[in-house]
Amino acid sequence: MSPRRPADLGGIGPGAGRFFGPGELRLALLALVAEAPGHGYELMSRLEQRCGGAYRPSAGAVYPTLQQLEDEGLVRLEIDSGRKVFHPTPTGLAEVGEHGEDIDRIWARATERGEWGMFRDPDAAEIIGPALRLFKTAVSTIVHAHGDPAVVDQVRDVLAAATRELQQVKADVKRLHHQHHQHHRRQRGRRGE
């Protein structure tokens, strides 16, 4: 696979495949250090959280990148409780300012890709097949209609209706889940009296 392969090829969801393009991990880590200093493992955890679990940083990628940032004078190390804590330098903060739009695009893509991370959840396995069949049928219908705008509109309407119904089911589940937890809290409170 080419290291210059576009990040949006293959897999389920937008941008599945290589998560960071050239230089983007460097910018993402520098932005995290600029937000709040941290040691390597903490920065790895914050990066994974920021990416909604869609990217799991490895020490083999993060630590050399942090070393590169230090070599470039963009971060400095301080030892705190035996840990190497990375702090931004004025030059590093200026670099973040100069690349603000690039960093915003990285985080926007991370948010979008993180939303697709739920496909890895074992609870999702029950509906992935039917959902993909629905998608395949929708695409097939449009292809067989040669992109007829009336058919495209009909397919969109069907998918929009299904989306609204599922959003209602989700809202109902959240409401019931919340009520269930409130009931259990009240029960525990009564036992504690």
ZADOKOL-876955 format. One record per atom (N, C-alpha, C): residue number from 1; x, y, z; residue in one letter. Coordinates in Angstrom, 3 decimals. Layout:
<rs>
   filum       east      north         up   vodren
     NUM          X          Y          Z        a
...
</rs>
This chain:
<rs>
   filum       east      north         up   vodren
       1      0.845     -1.183      0.000        m
       1      0.000      0.000      0.000        m
       1      0.887      1.241      0.000        m
       2      0.530      2.183     -0.791        s
       2      1.293      3.423     -0.906        s
       2      1.064      4.300      0.317        s
       3      2.125      4.868      0.902        p
       3      1.930      5.767      2.041        p
       3      1.193      7.042      1.645        p
       4      1.096      7.304      0.349        r
       4      0.386      8.496     -0.109        r
       4     -1.050      8.192     -0.514        r
       5     -1.487      6.960     -0.256        r
       5     -2.859      6.575     -0.588        r
       5     -3.824      7.507      0.127        r
       6     -4.864      7.985     -0.560        p
       6     -5.825      8.864      0.104        p
       6     -6.421      8.200      1.336        p
       7     -6.698      9.003      2.339        a
       7     -7.180      8.477      3.610        a
       7     -8.617      7.996      3.542        a
       8     -9.331      8.203      2.448        d
       8    -10.751      7.880      2.447        d
       8    -11.098      6.644      1.625        d
       9    -10.171      5.697      1.471        l
       9    -10.473      4.505      0.700        l
       9    -10.697      3.309      1.616        l
      10    -11.663      2.470      1.265        g
      10    -11.848      1.181      1.925        g
      10    -12.537      1.265      3.256        g
      11    -13.091      0.124      3.702        g
      11    -13.679     -0.002      5.020        g
      11    -15.081      0.560      5.100        g
      12    -15.649      0.488      6.303        i
      12    -17.005      0.971      6.550        i
      12    -16.925      2.398      7.056        i
      13    -17.770      3.245      6.506        g
      13    -17.847      4.620      6.988        g
      13    -16.878      5.518      6.252        g
      14    -17.064      6.815      6.447        p
      14    -16.215      7.769      5.752        p
      14    -14.787      7.706      6.247        p
      15    -13.857      7.691      5.330        g
      15    -12.460      7.800      5.676        g
      15    -11.851      6.565      6.304        g
      16    -12.528      5.399      6.217        a
      16    -11.910      4.204      6.772        a
      16    -10.625      3.958      6.015        a
      17     -9.629      3.485      6.664        g
      17     -8.313      3.311      6.064        g
      17     -7.328      4.120      6.884        g
      18     -6.303      4.624      6.254        r
      18     -5.289      5.396      6.960        r
      18     -5.936      6.631      7.584        r
      19     -5.699      6.820      8.864        f
      19     -6.387      7.892      9.579        f
      19     -5.746      9.254      9.331        f
      20     -4.434      9.326      9.475        f
      20     -3.734     10.603      9.312        f
      20     -2.973     10.637      8.006        f
      21     -3.064     11.775      7.331        g
      21     -2.252     11.994      6.148        g
      21     -0.867     12.455      6.569        g
      22      0.024     12.674      5.610        p
      22      1.381     13.112      5.935        p
      22      1.387     14.384      6.787        p
      23      2.088     14.323      7.909        g
      23      2.240     15.477      8.797        g
      23      1.067     15.737      9.727        g
      24     -0.028     15.005      9.565        e
      24     -1.212     15.298     10.382        e
      24     -1.091     14.799     11.818        e
      25     -0.457     13.658     12.043        l
      25     -0.261     13.193     13.415        l
      25      0.579     14.208     14.182        l
      26      1.581     14.748     13.525        r
      26      2.438     15.775     14.122        r
      26      1.606     16.985     14.553        r
      27      0.740     17.460     13.650        l
      27     -0.109     18.617     13.975        l
      27     -1.103     18.285     15.088        l
      28     -1.687     17.089     15.032        a
      28     -2.669     16.704     16.045        a
      28     -2.022     16.651     17.430        a
      29     -0.844     16.039     17.524        l
      29     -0.159     15.961     18.821        l
      29      0.260     17.348     19.299        l
      30      0.750     18.167     18.393        l
      30      1.141     19.529     18.773        l
      30     -0.076     20.304     19.274        l
      31     -1.214     20.139     18.623        a
      31     -2.438     20.819     19.057        a
      31     -2.858     20.343     20.448        a
      32     -2.746     19.042     20.705        l
      32     -3.099     18.520     22.031        l
      32     -2.175     19.074     23.105        l
      33     -0.879     19.137     22.814        v
      33      0.082     19.690     23.780        v
      33     -0.227     21.166     24.011        v
      34     -0.613     21.886     22.954        a
      34     -0.946     23.306     23.093        a
      34     -2.204     23.493     23.955        a
      35     -3.153     22.548     23.868        e
      35     -4.360     22.626     24.701        e
      35     -4.028     22.405     26.168        e
      36     -3.173     21.423     26.430        a
      36     -2.777     21.105     27.810        a
      36     -1.558     20.203     27.760        a
      37     -0.498     20.541     28.486        p
      37      0.681     19.680     28.504        p
      37      0.309     18.266     28.962        p
      38      1.116     17.306     28.559        g
      38      0.848     15.936     28.977        g
      38      2.025     15.034     28.693        g
      39      2.038     13.880     29.368        h
      39      3.064     12.873     29.099        h
      39      2.584     11.995     27.946        h
      40      3.464     11.185     27.420        g
      40      3.174     10.417     26.214        g
      40      1.902      9.595     26.281        g
      41      1.763      8.787     27.336        y
      41      0.574      7.935     27.435        y
      41     -0.694      8.772     27.538        y
      42     -0.621      9.856     28.290        e
      42     -1.783     10.740     28.429        e
      42     -2.158     11.341     27.067        e
      43     -1.165     11.751     26.305        l
      43     -1.434     12.317     24.980        l
      43     -2.028     11.255     24.053        l
      44     -1.550     10.017     24.168        m
      44     -2.120      8.931     23.370        m
      44     -3.596      8.736     23.729        m
      45     -3.898      8.756     25.030        s
      45     -5.284      8.586     25.481        s
      45     -6.165      9.733     25.011        s
      46     -5.653     10.959     25.120        r
      46     -6.429     12.122     24.674        r
      46     -6.662     12.088     23.166        r
      47     -5.650     11.630     22.420        l
      47     -5.787     11.541     20.970        l
      47     -6.852     10.509     20.604        l
      48     -6.826      9.352     21.261        e
      48     -7.838      8.330     20.985        e
      48     -9.231      8.848     21.330        e
      49     -9.333      9.541     22.466        q
      49    -10.624     10.094     22.880        q
      49    -11.091     11.146     21.876        q
      50    -10.200     11.999     21.452        r
      50    -10.539     13.069     20.504        r
      50    -11.017     12.492     19.171        r
      51    -10.503     11.298     18.839        c
      51    -10.877     10.630     17.586        c
      51    -12.050      9.688     17.792        c
      52    -12.679      9.755     18.949        g
      52    -13.857      8.940     19.214        g
      52    -13.592      7.452     19.146        g
      53    -12.345      7.051     19.407        g
      53    -12.000      5.640     19.369        g
      53    -11.759      5.108     17.968        g
      54    -11.939      5.941     16.949        a
      54    -11.739      5.488     15.565        a
      54    -10.260      5.334     15.245        a
      55     -9.395      5.957     16.028        y
      55     -7.949      5.830     15.859        y
      55     -7.368      5.444     17.197        y
      56     -6.603      4.375     17.205        r
      56     -5.935      3.931     18.431        r
      56     -4.437      4.159     18.241        r
      57     -3.922      5.214     18.832        p
      57     -2.511      5.541     18.627        p
      57     -1.598      4.470     19.214        p
      58     -0.488      4.244     18.554        s
      58      0.506      3.306     19.060        s
      58      1.719      4.092     19.537        s
      59      2.399      3.520     20.495        a
      59      3.620      4.150     20.994        a
      59      4.630      4.303     19.864        a
      60      4.637      3.345     18.928        g
      60      5.564      3.385     17.803        g
      60      5.328      4.530     16.849        g
      61      4.130      5.118     16.884        a
      61      3.847      6.285     16.047        a
      61      3.957      7.569     16.863        a
      62      3.464      7.535     18.094        v
      62      3.367      8.759     18.897        v
      62      4.722      9.216     19.431        v
      63      5.501      8.307     20.048        y
      63      6.748      8.749     20.666        y
      63      7.763      9.293     19.666        y
      64      7.938      8.675     18.498        p
      64      8.844      9.308     17.528        p
      64      8.346     10.673     17.054        p
      65      7.026     10.822     16.963        t
      65      6.472     12.118     16.544        t
      65      6.703     13.168     17.622        t
      66      6.536     12.782     18.889        l
      66      6.824     13.726     19.979        l
      66      8.307     14.091     19.983        l
      67      9.179     13.117     19.709        q
      67     10.613     13.394     19.625        q
      67     10.893     14.376     18.493        q
      68     10.205     14.192     17.360        q
      68     10.365     15.094     16.227        q
      68      9.943     16.514     16.625        q
      69      8.816     16.629     17.337        l
      69      8.344     17.947     17.778        l
      69      9.365     18.599     18.707        l
      70      9.973     17.783     19.569        e
      70     11.007     18.331     20.460        e
      70     12.233     18.761     19.655        e
      71     12.660     17.922     18.712        d
      71     13.815     18.259     17.867        d
      71     13.580     19.542     17.078        d
      72     12.332     19.781     16.690        e
      72     11.991     20.979     15.922        e
      72     11.816     22.208     16.819        e
      73     11.909     22.020     18.133        g
      73     11.757     23.134     19.060        g
      73     10.314     23.561     19.263        g
      74      9.360     22.683     18.950        l
      74      7.944     23.030     19.079        l
      74      7.368     22.613     20.433        l
      75      8.028     21.658     21.086        v
      75      7.657     21.259     22.449        v
      75      8.938     21.133     23.267        v
      76      8.772     21.218     24.568        r
      76      9.903     20.996     25.470        r
      76      9.458     20.004     26.532        r
      77     10.427     19.295     27.070        l
      77     10.148     18.291     28.088        l
      77     10.439     18.832     29.474        l
      78      9.588     18.481     30.412        e
      78      9.846     18.727     31.827        e
      78      9.561     17.423     32.544        e
      79     10.367     17.100     33.515        i
      79     10.135     15.899     34.315        i
      79      9.214     16.288     35.465        i
      80      8.094     15.575     35.576        d
      80      7.114     15.835     36.629        d
      80      6.718     14.490     37.224        d
      81      7.048     14.282     38.497        s
      81      6.759     13.025     39.195        s
      81      7.333     11.831     38.424        s
      82      8.516     12.009     37.862        g
      82      9.185     10.940     37.145        g
      82      8.703     10.733     35.712        g
      83      7.764     11.538     35.262        r
      83      7.239     11.407     33.894        r
      83      7.720     12.569     33.041        r
      84      7.939     12.259     31.773        k
      84      8.322     13.290     30.815        k
      84      7.049     13.962     30.319        k
      85      6.861     15.216     30.716        v
      85      5.666     15.962     30.330        v
      85      6.047     16.937     29.221        v
      86      5.268     16.886     28.141        f
      86      5.518     17.746     26.988        f
      86      4.730     19.038     27.133        f
      87      5.431     20.163     26.938        h
      87      4.847     21.504     27.011        h
      87      5.086     22.205     25.680        h
      88      4.152     23.049     25.261        p
      88      4.390     23.779     24.006        p
      88      5.413     24.884     24.222        p
      89      6.201     25.151     23.209        t
      89      7.093     26.308     23.236        t
      89      6.363     27.450     22.526        t
      90      6.859     28.675     22.661        p
      90      6.245     29.772     21.897        p
      90      6.224     29.479     20.389        p
      91      7.274     28.848     19.884        t
      91      7.315     28.487     18.462        t
      91      6.235     27.448     18.152        t
      92      6.035     26.503     19.077        g
      92      4.994     25.493     18.893        g
      92      3.609     26.098     18.883        g
      93      3.376     27.051     19.789        l
      93      2.073     27.724     19.818        l
      93      1.837     28.511     18.527        l
      94      2.904     29.133     18.014        a
      94      2.786     29.866     16.752        a
      94      2.462     28.902     15.607        a
      95      3.082     27.723     15.613        e
      95      2.825     26.708     14.583        e
      95      1.357     26.276     14.626        e
      96      0.826     26.090     15.832        v
      96     -0.593     25.723     15.968        v
      96     -1.463     26.840     15.401        v
      97     -1.122     28.091     15.712        g
      97     -1.882     29.226     15.189        g
      97     -1.843     29.303     13.666        g
      98     -0.669     29.024     13.100        e
      98     -0.517     29.087     11.637        e
      98     -1.300     27.980     10.936        e
      99     -1.499     26.863     11.618        h
      99     -2.161     25.705     10.998        h
      99     -3.532     25.437     11.621        h
     100     -4.157     26.475     12.149        g
     100     -5.452     26.318     12.815        g
     100     -6.509     25.670     11.941        g
     101     -6.595     26.095     10.675        e
     101     -7.601     25.516      9.773        e
     101     -7.312     24.048      9.496        e
     102     -6.026     23.705      9.318        d
     102     -5.659     22.300      9.098        d
     102     -6.028     21.458     10.315        d
     103     -5.750     21.989     11.486        i
     103     -6.061     21.267     12.724        i
     103     -7.571     21.110     12.882        i
     104     -8.320     22.152     12.570        d
     104     -9.783     22.055     12.626        d
     104    -10.299     20.958     11.692        d
     105     -9.706     20.863     10.496        r
     105    -10.120     19.810      9.543        r
     105     -9.792     18.418     10.097        r
     106     -8.630     18.290     10.738        i
     106     -8.252     16.994     11.330        i
     106     -9.269     16.602     12.385        i
     107     -9.617     17.537     13.282        w
     107    -10.569     17.208     14.368        w
     107    -11.971     16.971     13.814        w
     108    -12.355     17.704     12.777        a
     108    -13.681     17.470     12.173        a
     108    -13.744     16.073     11.572        a
     109    -12.685     15.679     10.884        r
     109    -12.640     14.337     10.313        r
     109    -12.613     13.288     11.424        r
     110    -11.882     13.571     12.502        a
     110    -11.824     12.631     13.630        a
     110    -13.205     12.442     14.236        a
     111    -13.958     13.532     14.370        t
     111    -15.313     13.442     14.919        t
     111    -16.197     12.606     14.011        t
     112    -16.112     12.885     12.711        e
     112    -16.932     12.139     11.749        e
     112    -16.571     10.658     11.764        e
     113    -15.285     10.358     11.758        r
     113    -14.862      8.956     11.756        r
     113    -15.183      8.293     13.082        r
     114    -15.099      9.049     14.171        g
     114    -15.410      8.483     15.482        g
     114    -16.851      8.017     15.570        g
     115    -17.745      8.734     14.885        e
     115    -19.150      8.340     14.881        e
     115    -19.329      6.969     14.236        e
     116    -18.438      6.610     13.316        w
     116    -18.515      5.310     12.648        w
     116    -17.860      4.218     13.477        w
     117    -17.143      4.585     14.535        g
     117    -16.480      3.600     15.378        g
     117    -17.447      2.637     16.041        g
     118    -18.709      3.016     16.125        m
     118    -19.701      2.146     16.762        m
     118    -19.869      0.834     16.008        m
     119    -19.421      0.765     14.755        f
     119    -19.535     -0.478     13.996        f
     119    -18.697     -1.591     14.619        f
     120    -17.695     -1.222     15.430        r
     120    -16.866     -2.232     16.085        r
     120    -17.520     -2.763     17.350        r
     121    -18.590     -2.124     17.806        d
     121    -19.268     -2.560     19.025        d
     121    -19.982     -3.881     18.762        d
     122    -19.776     -4.893     19.619        p
     122    -20.429     -6.193     19.404        p
     122    -21.955     -6.097     19.335        p
     123    -22.557     -5.136     20.033        d
     123    -24.013     -4.984     19.993        d
     123    -24.499     -4.575     18.602        d
     124    -23.633     -3.980     17.809        a
     124    -24.019     -3.536     16.471        a
     124    -24.091     -4.696     15.479        a
     125    -23.483     -5.825     15.810        a
     125    -23.407     -6.952     14.872        a
     125    -24.790     -7.412     14.402        a
     126    -25.788     -7.305     15.262        e
     126    -27.131     -7.785     14.928        e
     126    -27.773     -7.022     13.774        e
     127    -27.403     -5.779     13.580        i
     127    -28.102     -4.973     12.573        i
     127    -27.217     -4.556     11.399        i
     128    -25.939     -4.850     11.463        i
     128    -25.064     -4.425     10.360        i
     128    -25.484     -5.078      9.051        i
     129    -25.757     -6.375      9.062        g
     129    -26.180     -7.068      7.836        g
     129    -27.443     -6.464      7.243        g
     130    -28.526     -6.359      8.029        p
     130    -29.745     -5.755      7.470        p
     130    -29.540     -4.307      7.015        p
     131    -28.733     -3.539      7.750        a
     131    -28.501     -2.149      7.354        a
     131    -27.749     -2.087      6.030        a
     132    -26.758     -2.954      5.867        l
     132    -26.014     -2.966      4.608        l
     132    -26.887     -3.439      3.449        l
     133    -27.796     -4.392      3.701        r
     133    -28.715     -4.830      2.651        r
     133    -29.644     -3.679      2.239        r
     134    -30.094     -2.897      3.216        l
     134    -30.933     -1.738      2.915        l
     134    -30.161     -0.754      2.037        l
     135    -28.933     -0.470      2.419        f
     135    -28.092      0.452      1.657        f
     135    -27.864     -0.086      0.236        f
     136    -27.533     -1.394      0.141        k
     136    -27.294     -2.001     -1.171        k
     136    -28.543     -1.909     -2.046        k
     137    -29.702     -2.156     -1.453        t
     137    -30.947     -2.079     -2.213        t
     137    -31.201     -0.651     -2.693        t
     138    -30.939      0.319     -1.823        a
     138    -31.140      1.722     -2.212        a
     138    -30.230      2.094     -3.378        a
     139    -28.959      1.737     -3.274        v
     139    -28.006      2.059     -4.338        v
     139    -28.380      1.330     -5.620        v
     140    -28.703      0.050     -5.493        s
     140    -29.077     -0.749     -6.667        s
     140    -30.303     -0.157     -7.372        s
     141    -31.276      0.291     -6.599        t
     141    -32.477      0.888     -7.179        t
     141    -32.129      2.122     -8.006        t
     142    -31.278      2.962     -7.467        i
     142    -30.883      4.186     -8.165        i
     142    -30.065      3.861     -9.415        i
     143    -29.161      2.887     -9.301        v
     143    -28.341      2.501    -10.450        v
     143    -29.221      1.943    -11.562        v
     144    -30.168      1.056    -11.184        h
     144    -31.042      0.466    -12.201        h
     144    -31.968      1.507    -12.836        h
     145    -32.250      2.591    -12.113        a
     145    -33.085      3.658    -12.662        a
     145    -32.237      4.699    -13.398        a
     146    -30.936      4.410    -13.519        h
     146    -29.999      5.302    -14.209        h
     146    -30.029      6.717    -13.629        h
     147    -30.163      6.783    -12.301        g
     147    -30.115      8.079    -11.629        g
     147    -31.317      8.959    -11.857        g
     148    -32.436      8.379    -12.282        d
     148    -33.669      9.142    -12.506        d
     148    -33.974      9.966    -11.250        d
     149    -34.055     11.296    -11.388        p
     149    -34.272     12.157    -10.220        p
     149    -35.514     11.789     -9.405        p
     150    -36.573     11.336    -10.052        a
     150    -37.787     10.960     -9.316        a
     150    -37.518      9.737     -8.439        a
     151    -36.759      8.784     -8.965        v
     151    -36.424      7.575     -8.189        v
     151    -35.467      7.946     -7.049        v
     152    -34.501      8.799     -7.355        v
     152    -33.569      9.247     -6.311        v
     152    -34.355      9.899     -5.173        v
     153    -35.315     10.758     -5.502        d
     153    -36.135     11.408     -4.481        d
     153    -36.928     10.388     -3.675        d
     154    -37.485      9.362     -4.361        q
     154    -38.243      8.328     -3.650        q
     154    -37.348      7.568     -2.676        q
     155    -36.156      7.197     -3.133        v
     155    -35.223      6.455     -2.276        v
     155    -34.819      7.324     -1.093        v
     156    -34.536      8.591     -1.338        r
     156    -34.201      9.510     -0.239        r
     156    -35.338      9.585      0.771        r
     157    -36.574      9.672      0.280        d
     157    -37.732      9.751      1.174        d
     157    -37.851      8.499      2.033        d
     158    -37.654      7.324      1.418        v
     158    -37.715      6.064      2.168        v
     158    -36.637      6.037      3.250        v
     159    -35.415      6.413      2.867        l
     159    -34.308      6.398      3.834        l
     159    -34.516      7.449      4.923        l
     160    -35.034      8.613      4.555        a
     160    -35.296      9.662      5.550        a
     160    -36.368      9.199      6.533        a
     161    -37.409      8.538      6.035        a
     161    -38.465      8.025      6.923        a
     161    -37.895      6.967      7.859        a
     162    -37.075      6.081      7.328        a
     162    -36.456      5.050      8.173        a
     162    -35.558      5.691      9.221        a
     163    -34.823      6.708      8.828        t
     163    -33.947      7.411      9.774        t
     163    -34.763      8.056     10.886        t
     164    -35.858      8.717     10.518        r
     164    -36.709      9.353     11.539        r
     164    -37.270      8.311     12.502        r
     165    -37.729      7.182     11.970        e
     165    -38.277      6.130     12.838        e
     165    -37.212      5.590     13.787        e
     166    -36.013      5.364     13.273        l
     166    -34.941      4.858     14.124        l
     166    -34.521      5.891     15.163        l
     167    -34.524      7.162     14.785        q
     167    -34.201      8.207     15.758        q
     167    -35.242      8.247     16.870        q
     168    -36.500      7.980     16.543        q
     168    -37.553      7.929     17.553        q
     168    -37.339      6.727     18.475        q
     169    -36.991      5.581     17.898        v
     169    -36.693      4.391     18.715        v
     169    -35.536      4.700     19.662        v
     170    -34.496      5.346     19.143        k
     170    -33.337      5.706     19.964        k
     170    -33.749      6.638     21.101        k
     171    -34.573      7.636     20.798        a
     171    -35.045      8.567     21.839        a
     171    -35.851      7.816     22.888        a
     172    -36.714      6.883     22.459        d
     172    -37.509      6.093     23.408        d
     172    -36.607      5.239     24.297        d
     173    -35.593      4.623     23.703        v
     173    -34.666      3.785     24.469        v
     173    -33.925      4.642     25.489        v
     174    -33.459      5.814     25.074        k
     174    -32.756      6.704     26.014        k
     174    -33.672      7.102     27.166        k
     175    -34.931      7.450     26.840        r
     175    -35.886      7.851     27.870        r
     175    -36.120      6.706     28.853        r
     176    -36.366      5.499     28.347        l
     176    -36.598      4.340     29.211        l
     176    -35.366      4.007     30.044        l
     177    -34.204      4.105     29.429        h
     177    -32.951      3.843     30.141        h
     177    -32.786      4.840     31.290        h
     178    -33.069      6.107     31.014        h
     178    -32.973      7.150     32.036        h
     178    -33.958      6.881     33.182        h
     179    -35.202      6.527     32.834        q
     179    -36.207      6.224     33.859        q
     179    -35.786      5.028     34.696        q
     180    -35.222      4.022     34.060        h
     180    -34.770      2.820     34.763        h
     180    -33.698      3.180     35.795        h
     181    -32.743      4.005     35.383        h
     181    -31.671      4.404     36.299        h
     181    -32.202      5.281     37.433        h
     182    -33.154      6.155     37.142        q
     182    -33.746      6.975     38.199        q
     182    -34.450      6.090     39.216        q
     183    -35.179      5.087     38.746        h
     183    -35.890      4.168     39.636        h
     183    -34.895      3.450     40.549        h
     184    -33.797      2.959     39.983        h
     184    -32.803      2.252     40.788        h
     184    -32.114      3.181     41.782        h
     185    -31.885      4.427     41.412        r
     185    -31.288      5.386     42.349        r
     185    -32.231      5.631     43.526        r
     186    -33.532      5.769     43.212        r
     186    -34.515      5.979     44.294        r
     186    -34.555      4.759     45.213        r
     187    -34.494      3.561     44.623        q
     187    -34.525      2.334     45.420        q
     187    -33.312      2.260     46.335        q
     188    -32.140      2.581     45.817        r
     188    -30.917      2.575     46.642        r
     188    -31.006      3.622     47.729        r
     189    -31.607      4.769     47.409        g
     189    -31.761      5.829     48.402        g
     189    -32.664      5.406     49.541        g
     190    -33.726      4.679     49.231        r
     190    -34.648      4.204     50.275        r
     190    -33.975      3.185     51.171        r
     191    -33.151      2.307     50.569        r
     191    -32.454      1.301     51.371        r
     191    -31.440      1.949     52.305        r
     192    -30.909      3.090     51.882        g
     192    -29.904      3.773     52.702        g
     192    -30.487      4.569     53.845        g
     193    -31.813      4.757     53.850        e
     193    -32.427      5.577     54.895        e
     193    -32.539      4.836     56.192        e
</rs>
